[in-house]
Amino acid sequence: MFIVQEKAIMLVWGLIAAVPLTGVLAAFVTPRVVEYVETIEIKGKARDIFDAIRFQARLMEWSAWPPETGSACAVEGPDGEMGARTVFMQKNGARFGHQEIVTIQDGVSVGFVLKSKGPPHKPQLDFHVVPVDADTTRVVLHFHNDIMPPFNLIQRLAGMVRWTREMHRKDLDGLKRYIERRENYLGEQPKAA
């Protein structure tokens, strides 16, 4: 009887020790990099679309992020130029992060990096503007994020990776409505248009 009890106790302790070890192992085998491309065609001139992306005041009109997350935004630096930042603030005015323009190829692409409080990660978002014809433009959104363990596993399990991609799809739809219908993300007349 004592041997059975001792084996049961050892099994329980073995399981208790295995759970954290399994979590650590899972975090290190879960991919760290999240990367995807989303594309949309918009009836509009490439230059107008490029400017709607690079000018942060306009971008915040069509972007899903402020209304969906309940955050407020402000532009720091010369809007539409390298180094311009969109600062994200909570409703109480506390700053919790920003996105910054880190690359611009005039009329062709705009690249952003995001810095925020929270788990260590390195998100980069690039928009490429490709004229299809005189009145149609293709916008290619390329997202790349390197998420450090164990947050790579946590974000995937919590659905954050899927949610972020859906937000980028909403962004592209918002950009399309902003250009084609002159309405902001909420369907209202934009302030910056």
C-alpha positions as CSV (number, residue, x, y, z in Angstrom):
1,M,0.0,0.0,0.0
2,F,2.8,2.4,0.9
3,I,4.5,1.7,-2.5
4,V,1.3,2.5,-4.4
5,Q,0.8,5.7,-2.4
6,E,4.5,6.7,-3.0
7,K,4.1,6.1,-6.8
8,A,0.9,8.2,-6.8
9,I,2.6,11.1,-5.1
10,M,5.6,10.9,-7.5
11,L,3.2,10.8,-10.5
12,V,1.4,13.9,-9.1
13,W,4.7,15.8,-8.6
14,G,5.8,14.7,-12.0
15,L,2.7,16.2,-13.6
16,I,3.0,19.4,-11.6
17,A,6.6,19.7,-12.8
18,A,5.7,18.8,-16.4
19,V,3.1,21.6,-16.8
20,P,5.4,24.6,-16.6
21,L,8.1,22.7,-18.6
22,T,5.5,22.0,-21.3
23,G,4.5,25.7,-21.4
24,V,8.1,26.8,-21.7
25,L,8.7,24.2,-24.5
26,A,5.5,25.2,-26.3
27,A,6.6,28.9,-26.2
28,F,9.9,28.1,-27.8
29,V,8.5,25.9,-30.5
30,T,5.6,28.3,-31.3
31,P,6.6,30.6,-34.2
32,R,7.9,34.0,-33.0
33,V,7.2,35.7,-36.3
34,V,3.8,36.8,-37.4
35,E,3.7,37.9,-41.1
36,Y,1.0,38.3,-43.6
37,V,0.0,40.4,-46.7
38,E,-3.5,41.8,-47.3
39,T,-4.5,43.5,-50.6
40,I,-7.4,45.7,-51.7
41,E,-8.3,47.5,-54.9
42,I,-9.6,51.0,-54.5
43,K,-11.3,53.3,-57.1
44,G,-9.1,56.3,-56.7
45,K,-5.9,57.9,-57.8
46,A,-2.7,56.5,-56.4
47,R,-1.4,59.9,-55.1
48,D,-4.6,60.5,-53.1
49,I,-4.4,57.1,-51.5
50,F,-0.7,57.5,-50.8
51,D,-1.4,60.8,-49.1
52,A,-4.2,59.3,-47.1
53,I,-1.7,56.8,-45.7
54,R,1.3,59.0,-45.1
55,F,-0.5,61.9,-43.4
56,Q,-1.2,60.6,-39.9
57,A,-4.2,63.0,-39.4
58,R,-5.9,61.4,-42.4
59,L,-4.9,57.9,-41.5
60,M,-6.6,58.2,-38.1
61,E,-9.8,59.2,-39.9
62,W,-10.1,55.8,-41.8
63,S,-8.2,53.5,-39.4
64,A,-10.1,51.0,-37.4
65,W,-7.7,51.2,-34.4
66,P,-8.9,54.4,-32.6
67,P,-12.6,53.6,-32.6
68,E,-12.2,49.8,-32.0
69,T,-9.8,50.2,-29.1
70,G,-11.4,53.3,-27.6
71,S,-8.1,55.2,-27.8
72,A,-7.4,58.8,-28.8
73,C,-4.6,59.9,-31.1
74,A,-2.5,62.9,-31.7
75,V,0.2,63.6,-34.3
76,E,3.8,64.5,-33.3
77,G,6.3,65.9,-35.7
78,P,5.8,67.1,-39.3
79,D,2.8,65.1,-40.5
80,G,3.5,63.0,-43.6
81,E,7.3,62.9,-43.2
82,M,9.8,60.6,-41.8
83,G,9.7,60.5,-38.0
84,A,6.1,61.7,-37.8
85,R,4.3,59.8,-35.0
86,T,0.8,59.0,-34.2
87,V,0.6,58.9,-30.4
88,F,-1.9,56.6,-28.8
89,M,-3.6,57.7,-25.5
90,Q,-6.1,56.2,-23.2
91,K,-9.3,58.1,-22.4
92,N,-7.7,59.6,-19.4
93,G,-4.9,61.1,-21.6
94,A,-2.2,58.6,-20.5
95,R,0.1,57.8,-23.4
96,F,0.6,54.1,-24.1
97,G,2.4,54.0,-27.4
98,H,3.0,55.4,-30.9
99,Q,3.4,54.4,-34.5
100,E,6.2,56.2,-36.4
101,I,6.9,56.6,-40.1
102,V,10.3,55.0,-40.7
103,T,10.3,54.7,-44.5
104,I,8.8,56.7,-47.3
105,Q,9.2,56.1,-51.0
106,D,7.3,59.0,-52.5
107,G,4.1,57.9,-54.1
108,V,5.0,54.2,-53.6
109,S,5.2,53.1,-50.0
110,V,5.0,54.1,-46.4
111,G,6.5,52.0,-43.5
112,F,5.6,52.3,-39.9
113,V,6.9,50.7,-36.7
114,L,4.8,50.5,-33.5
115,K,6.1,51.0,-30.0
116,S,3.9,50.4,-27.1
117,K,3.7,49.2,-23.5
118,G,3.2,45.5,-23.1
119,P,5.1,42.4,-24.2
120,P,8.3,42.8,-26.1
121,H,7.6,42.7,-29.8
122,K,8.7,44.5,-33.0
123,P,5.8,45.2,-35.3
124,Q,6.3,46.8,-38.7
125,L,3.6,47.7,-41.1
126,D,4.2,48.7,-44.7
127,F,1.7,50.0,-47.2
128,H,2.6,49.7,-50.9
129,V,0.5,51.8,-53.4
130,V,0.4,50.3,-56.9
131,P,-1.5,52.0,-59.7
132,V,-3.6,49.5,-61.7
133,D,-5.0,52.1,-64.2
134,A,-5.8,55.8,-64.1
135,D,-8.7,55.3,-61.7
136,T,-7.9,52.1,-59.7
137,T,-5.1,51.6,-57.2
138,R,-4.0,48.4,-55.4
139,V,-2.9,48.8,-51.8
140,V,-0.8,46.0,-50.4
141,L,-0.5,45.9,-46.6
142,H,2.5,43.9,-45.3
143,F,2.7,43.2,-41.6
144,H,5.7,41.7,-39.8
145,N,6.0,41.2,-36.1
146,D,8.6,39.4,-34.0
147,I,7.1,38.4,-30.7
148,M,9.4,37.2,-27.9
149,P,8.6,34.0,-26.0
150,P,6.5,33.3,-24.0
151,F,4.3,36.1,-25.4
152,N,4.3,34.5,-28.9
153,L,2.4,31.6,-27.4
154,I,0.2,33.7,-25.2
155,Q,-0.8,36.0,-28.0
156,R,-1.7,33.1,-30.3
157,L,-3.7,31.4,-27.6
158,A,-5.5,34.6,-26.7
159,G,-6.4,35.2,-30.3
160,M,-4.4,38.5,-30.6
161,V,-2.7,37.4,-33.8
162,R,-6.1,36.7,-35.5
163,W,-7.6,39.9,-34.0
164,T,-4.7,42.0,-35.3
165,R,-5.0,40.6,-38.8
166,E,-8.8,41.3,-38.8
167,M,-8.1,44.9,-37.6
168,H,-5.7,45.4,-40.6
169,R,-8.5,44.1,-42.9
170,K,-10.8,46.6,-41.3
171,D,-8.2,49.3,-41.9
172,L,-8.0,48.5,-45.7
173,D,-11.8,48.6,-45.9
174,G,-11.8,51.9,-44.0
175,L,-9.2,53.3,-46.5
176,K,-11.4,52.2,-49.4
177,R,-14.5,53.9,-47.9
178,Y,-12.4,57.0,-47.1
179,I,-11.3,57.3,-50.7
180,E,-14.3,56.1,-52.6
181,R,-17.1,57.5,-50.4
182,R,-15.4,60.2,-48.5
183,E,-16.4,58.8,-45.1
184,N,-14.3,58.0,-42.1
185,Y,-14.2,54.6,-40.4
186,L,-17.4,55.3,-38.5
187,G,-19.2,56.2,-41.8
188,E,-19.2,60.0,-41.0
189,Q,-17.8,62.9,-43.0
190,P,-14.1,62.9,-42.2
191,K,-12.6,66.0,-40.5
192,A,-9.2,65.8,-42.4
193,A,-10.6,65.2,-45.9
